[in-house]
Amino acid sequence: MPELNNPSDAFSEEFGKNTVLSELVRSWLRGAVSPDSLVVLGEKSIFPYESGFRIYRIGSDGPTGVYDASGVLPSTFSAFPGCQPVRVAIPPRSREIITLTGSNSNFIARHSYSADHKLTFLEQQPGIGTPTHMAFTSDGTTAYVTNGATIPNQINRYSRDPFSGKLTLNNGSNYPFGVGCAPVSLRTSSKDNIVFSASTTFVPLGIDVYKNFDMNSGTFASGSPFDPGANPTSQNNLCLLENERLLYMTIGDSTNPINGFRYDTNGTLTMLPNSPFAPEVGIIGGASTDNFSTTMTLDPQGKYLAFLYSISGTFYIRLLSIDTATGTLTPTSEKYSVGNAPKHLEWDGSGRFIYLVSDTGGTTNQFQLESFQFSEAGTLTRKPTVIIGPMGGDFSPKYVRSLPIYY
């Protein structure tokens, strides 16, 4: 007989009530966020040299092709956003755009983009060393930033003012801490106060896990850096489900490229029993790896992963469902071919669209935005492709982030 008041008993009345309430909350949260804009960071390597971002408007069918070019400026060492734009970060539930630039400028620049599509410059400050990745706590008041200018590389900590958004270095006594060389991905769990980073250059390879006890004390988790069994790929592919304490990453196994882990409250990782996973039989590799490109991304509701990979010279995007009880990834029937060299995979914060950048190769040599509409039933629908511009020196995409509207 089921225990009627036991919420952990799948056959109990209490379990059923909690499940219904959970789904209602998920539905409300999804409805409280609407797709609005897509930030595409890039640079031109031909005259006139420029760098910055375009903000594409999102309509009912995905990117419209209409963009705000006011964030694209002449590229110099002193002007925003400097040379070599690397990555864009969006603080949780905000309309703020934070741009990290490369080793010739090392800036952290902040802009806001209003709901009526007005772009405002807020501030620019030197980064600590060479900033390449930024990850926020769920309340947006703390940011972790990688520094590639030290040996070993380091993770710095910033405080973010909840009203102005201003970033202030706040390392305290336990930051910065050292990680493996050239970290390619950075994530944080606010639930357990843990920072995860993945490194793939030089020994030690793997996942560094740092457990914070409070603002001024912390330590590496047992077994850190964790060896995933095969080299992590040079892709920004750590995917984290905080509530279920699940972590997924891509590895250099051409036939089974996705590893999964469960971690405890202290950050100790254990590989999932059925790991590593594959999107299908016959896979021969993942997608593009330039600039730590993102080729695996997580549904904001935590039910699916989207993954880019190749078979026999053709690139595909595929959905894999997540069994949160076991962590097992199961390929779904949702699979589409995409353009050449797909990268910069991004799931809209509303959950309603998936975006990626690809190119048309030798046919017309154009960079393009591809998008797919996602339904709560777990299906994808291909949407019209938007041409970004010609390859070969024009605006070359470096990173993509969604900028939804929150209600």
C-alpha positions in Angstrom: 0.0 0.0 0.0 1.3 3.5 -0.8 2.0 5.9 2.1 -0.5 8.6 1.4 1.5 11.4 3.1 4.9 10.4 1.9 6.1 12.8 -0.8 9.0 10.5 -1.8 6.6 7.6 -2.6 5.7 7.8 -6.3 2.3 6.2 -5.6 1.3 8.4 -2.7 -1.3 11.2 -2.8 1.3 13.7 -1.5 3.7 12.8 -4.3 1.0 13.5 -6.8 0.1 16.9 -5.3 3.8 17.9 -5.3 4.1 16.8 -8.9 1.1 18.9 -10.0 2.3 21.9 -8.1 5.8 21.6 -9.6 4.4 21.5 -13.1 2.2 24.5 -12.4 5.2 26.5 -11.2 7.2 25.5 -14.2 4.4 26.6 -16.5 4.0 29.9 -14.7 7.8 30.6 -14.9 7.9 29.8 -18.6 4.9 32.1 -19.2 6.6 34.9 -17.2 9.5 35.1 -19.7 9.2 36.0 -23.4 11.8 35.9 -26.1 12.8 39.4 -27.3 16.4 39.8 -28.4 19.5 37.9 -29.3 23.0 39.4 -28.7 25.5 38.3 -31.3 29.1 39.3 -30.4 31.5 39.7 -33.3 34.3 41.5 -35.0 35.5 42.5 -38.5 39.1 41.6 -39.6 39.0 43.8 -42.7 38.9 47.6 -43.0 37.1 49.4 -41.4 37.9 47.3 -38.3 35.0 47.0 -35.9 34.0 44.9 -32.9 31.0 44.7 -30.6 27.6 43.2 -30.8 24.5 43.2 -32.8 21.2 42.8 -31.0 18.7 40.9 -33.2 15.0 41.2 -32.6 13.1 38.0 -32.0 9.7 37.6 -33.5 7.1 34.8 -33.5 9.3 32.8 -36.0 12.7 33.5 -34.3 15.3 36.0 -35.3 13.8 38.6 -37.6 17.0 39.8 -39.3 16.4 43.3 -37.8 19.3 44.3 -35.5 20.5 47.2 -33.5 24.1 48.0 -34.7 24.8 50.7 -32.1 26.9 48.3 -30.1 29.3 47.8 -33.0 32.1 50.4 -32.9 35.5 51.0 -34.5 38.0 48.5 -33.0 40.8 50.1 -31.0 42.7 49.2 -27.8 41.0 51.9 -25.8 37.4 52.1 -27.2 34.6 49.8 -26.2 34.8 46.9 -26.5 38.4 46.9 -27.5 39.9 44.3 -29.8 39.2 40.5 -29.7 35.7 40.3 -28.1 35.5 37.0 -26.4 32.2 36.4 -24.7 29.0 38.0 -23.5 27.4 37.4 -20.0 23.8 38.3 -19.0 23.1 38.5 -15.2 20.1 36.4 -14.2 16.7 38.0 -14.9 18.3 41.2 -16.2 18.6 43.2 -19.4 22.2 43.9 -18.9 24.9 43.0 -21.4 28.4 42.4 -20.0 31.2 42.0 -22.6 34.6 40.4 -22.0 37.4 41.2 -24.4 40.7 39.5 -25.2 44.3 39.8 -24.3 44.9 43.1 -26.2 42.5 45.1 -24.1 41.2 43.0 -21.2 38.0 45.0 -20.6 34.8 44.2 -18.8 32.1 46.5 -20.3 28.5 46.9 -19.3 25.5 48.0 -21.3 21.7 47.9 -20.6 19.1 47.2 -23.2 15.7 48.4 -22.3 12.4 46.7 -23.1 11.8 49.4 -25.7 15.1 48.5 -27.4 17.3 51.4 -26.2 21.0 50.6 -25.6 22.7 52.5 -22.8 26.4 52.4 -22.0 26.9 51.9 -18.2 30.6 51.5 -17.5 33.9 50.0 -18.7 36.7 48.7 -16.4 39.9 46.8 -16.8 39.5 43.1 -16.2 41.7 41.4 -13.6 44.3 39.8 -15.9 42.6 38.2 -19.0 38.9 37.6 -18.4 37.3 34.9 -20.6 34.3 33.4 -18.7 31.8 34.8 -16.3 29.2 32.9 -14.2 26.6 34.4 -11.8 24.9 33.1 -8.7 21.1 32.8 -9.2 20.4 36.1 -7.5 22.9 37.9 -9.7 24.8 39.5 -6.8 28.1 37.5 -7.2 30.0 36.8 -10.4 33.0 34.5 -10.9 35.4 35.4 -13.6 38.3 33.4 -15.1 41.8 35.0 -15.5 44.0 33.4 -18.2 47.0 35.6 -17.5 48.3 33.7 -14.5 49.9 30.3 -14.1 48.0 28.4 -13.0 44.9 30.2 -14.3 42.6 31.6 -11.7 39.0 32.3 -10.7 38.3 35.8 -9.3 35.1 36.8 -7.5 33.2 40.0 -8.0 30.2 41.5 -6.1 27.4 43.0 -8.2 25.3 45.8 -6.8 21.6 44.5 -7.0 20.4 48.0 -8.0 23.0 49.6 -10.3 24.6 46.3 -11.5 28.1 47.7 -10.9 30.8 45.1 -10.5 33.4 45.3 -7.7 36.3 42.9 -7.2 35.6 41.0 -3.9 38.2 38.2 -3.6 38.3 38.2 0.2 40.7 35.7 1.7 39.8 32.6 -0.3 39.9 34.0 -3.9 41.3 33.9 -6.4 41.9 30.2 -6.6 43.9 28.3 -9.2 42.4 26.0 -11.8 43.7 24.0 -14.8 45.2 25.8 -17.8 42.8 27.6 -20.2 39.4 26.9 -18.6 36.8 26.4 -21.3 33.7 26.5 -19.2 32.5 27.9 -15.9 29.3 27.2 -13.9 28.1 27.9 -10.4 25.5 26.2 -8.1 23.9 28.7 -5.8 22.0 25.9 -4.0 25.3 24.3 -2.8 27.6 27.3 -3.2 29.9 25.5 -5.6 32.0 26.7 -8.5 32.7 24.3 -11.4 35.3 24.9 -14.2 36.5 22.6 -16.9 40.0 22.7 -18.4 41.4 20.9 -21.4 44.9 22.2 -21.9 48.0 20.7 -20.2 47.8 18.5 -17.0 45.7 18.4 -14.9 42.8 18.0 -17.2 39.2 17.7 -16.0 36.7 19.5 -13.7 37.8 21.7 -10.9 35.2 21.9 -8.1 35.5 24.6 -5.4 33.1 24.5 -2.4 32.4 27.8 -0.7 31.5 27.6 3.0 31.0 31.4 3.3 32.3 34.6 1.7 35.8 34.1 3.2 36.3 30.3 3.4 36.2 27.4 1.0 38.1 24.4 -0.3 38.4 22.2 -3.4 36.1 19.2 -3.3 37.4 15.7 -2.7 38.9 14.3 -6.0 39.2 17.8 -7.7 40.2 18.1 -10.4 38.0 15.2 -11.4 39.2 13.0 -14.2 36.3 12.5 -16.7 38.0 9.4 -18.2 38.7 11.2 -21.5 39.9 14.7 -22.2 37.3 17.4 -21.9 36.6 19.1 -25.3 37.6 22.7 -26.1 34.0 23.7 -25.9 31.9 25.8 -23.4 29.7 22.8 -22.6 29.3 22.3 -18.9 25.5 21.9 -18.2 24.3 22.0 -14.7 21.0 21.0 -13.1 21.3 22.4 -9.6 18.1 20.9 -8.0 19.0 17.4 -9.1 22.8 17.9 -8.6 23.5 16.7 -12.1 26.4 17.9 -14.3 27.1 17.1 -18.0 30.1 17.8 -20.1 31.6 16.8 -23.5 34.7 14.7 -23.8 37.1 13.7 -26.6 35.3 10.3 -27.3 34.1 10.5 -30.9 31.5 7.8 -30.4 30.2 8.6 -26.9 31.0 12.3 -26.4 28.8 13.2 -23.4 29.7 12.4 -19.8 27.3 12.8 -16.9 28.0 13.1 -13.2 26.1 13.3 -9.9 27.6 15.5 -7.2 26.9 15.8 -3.4 26.5 18.9 -1.3 30.3 19.2 -0.9 30.9 19.0 -4.7 32.3 15.4 -4.8 31.5 14.0 -8.3 30.5 10.5 -9.2 30.2 9.4 -12.8 26.7 8.2 -13.7 26.3 4.5 -14.3 25.3 4.7 -18.0 27.8 7.4 -18.8 29.2 8.3 -21.4 26.2 8.9 -23.7 25.8 9.3 -27.5 23.2 11.1 -29.5 23.0 8.1 -31.9 25.0 5.2 -33.2 27.6 6.1 -35.8 28.5 9.5 -34.5 32.1 10.5 -35.6 32.6 13.7 -33.6 31.3 16.8 -32.2 30.9 20.2 -33.8 33.2 23.2 -34.1 35.6 24.1 -31.2 36.9 27.6 -32.0 36.7 30.2 -29.3 35.4 27.6 -26.8 32.2 27.5 -28.9 29.1 26.2 -27.2 27.8 23.0 -28.8 25.6 21.6 -26.0 23.0 23.6 -24.1 20.3 22.9 -21.5 16.6 23.5 -21.6 15.8 26.2 -18.9 13.3 23.8 -17.4 15.9 21.1 -17.1 14.2 18.4 -19.1 16.3 18.3 -22.3 19.8 18.8 -23.7 20.4 20.0 -27.2 23.6 18.8 -28.9 25.5 19.5 -32.1 27.5 16.7 -33.8 28.5 15.3 -37.1 28.0 12.0 -39.1 29.5 11.4 -42.5 30.3 15.1 -43.1 26.8 16.3 -42.2 26.1 18.3 -39.0 23.0 17.8 -36.9 21.2 19.1 -33.9 19.4 16.6 -31.6 17.4 16.7 -28.4 18.2 14.3 -25.6 15.8 13.8 -22.7 17.0 13.9 -19.1 15.8 11.3 -16.6 16.4 13.4 -13.5 16.1 10.4 -11.2 18.9 8.5 -12.8 20.7 11.2 -14.8 20.4 9.0 -18.0 20.3 10.8 -21.3 18.0 9.3 -24.0 18.1 10.6 -27.6 14.7 11.7 -28.8 13.4 11.6 -32.4 14.0 15.4 -32.7 16.9 15.6 -35.1 17.6 18.2 -37.9 20.6 18.8 -40.2 22.2 22.2 -39.8 24.7 24.3 -41.7 28.5 23.9 -41.9 30.6 24.4 -38.8 27.7 24.9 -36.3 28.6 26.6 -33.0 27.4 29.1 -30.4 24.4 27.0 -29.5 22.0 29.0 -27.2 18.6 28.1 -25.6 16.5 31.2 -25.2 15.9 32.1 -21.6 12.1 31.7 -22.3 12.7 28.1 -23.4 10.9 28.7 -26.6 13.7 28.9 -29.1 17.1 27.3 -29.7 19.7 29.4 -31.7 23.0 28.5 -33.4 25.5 30.1 -35.8 26.6 28.2 -38.9 27.9 28.9 -42.4 27.0 28.0 -45.9 30.5 27.0 -46.8 31.5 27.0 -50.5 28.0 27.5 -51.7 27.6 31.2 -50.9 30.1 31.7 -48.0 27.7 33.3 -45.6 27.5 33.3 -41.8 23.9 32.5 -40.8 21.6 32.3 -37.7 19.6 29.1 -37.5 16.7 28.7 -35.0 14.3 26.1 -33.9 11.1 26.6 -32.0 10.7 24.3 -29.0 7.4 23.0 -27.6 6.8 21.8 -24.0 6.0 18.4 -25.6 9.7 18.1 -26.5 9.4 18.9 -30.3 11.5 21.2 -32.5 10.2 23.2 -35.5 12.7 24.7 -37.9 12.4 28.4 -38.4 13.6 30.7 -41.2 17.4 31.2 -41.4 18.8 34.8 -41.1 21.9 35.7 -43.0 24.5 37.5 -40.8 26.9 38.5 -43.6 29.7 37.2 -45.8 32.6 35.1 -44.5 36.2 36.2 -45.0 36.6 39.2 -42.8 33.2 40.8 -42.4 31.2 40.6 -39.1 32.4 37.2 -37.7 30.2 35.8 -34.9 32.1 35.1 -31.7 29.4 34.3 -29.1 25.6 34.4 -28.8 23.4 35.0 -25.8 19.6 35.4 -25.5 18.1 38.5 -23.9 14.4 37.8 -23.0 11.9 40.0 -21.3 11.0 39.1 -17.7 7.6 40.0 -16.2 
